[in-house]
Amino acid sequence: MTDARLDRLEIRLTEQEAVIEDLNATITAQWRMIDKLTRSVERLAAQLEEASARGAGSGPEAPPPHY
């Protein structure tokens, strides 16, 4: 009886360790993606600020040619 219980516990522990390793790999991949997306957003924000600064000094925008 004790041997069977011990075997079940060992199997359960092994399965839990595998799940933890999978979850850790998933979380690591997600953090890498979050870092990549954060850098992209920062880069786009800088480009937007730069474009706004260039456009702000040129005065009002001319109407499109079809007016």
FENVENCOR-V231113 format. One record per helix or strand of 3 or more residues. SS is the DSSP state (H for helix, E for strand). FROM is the first residue (numbers start at 1). LEN is the number of residues. Records with the same first field share a line. If there is no record, write none. Layout:
SS=FROM-LEN ; FROM-LEN
//
This chain:
H=2-55
//
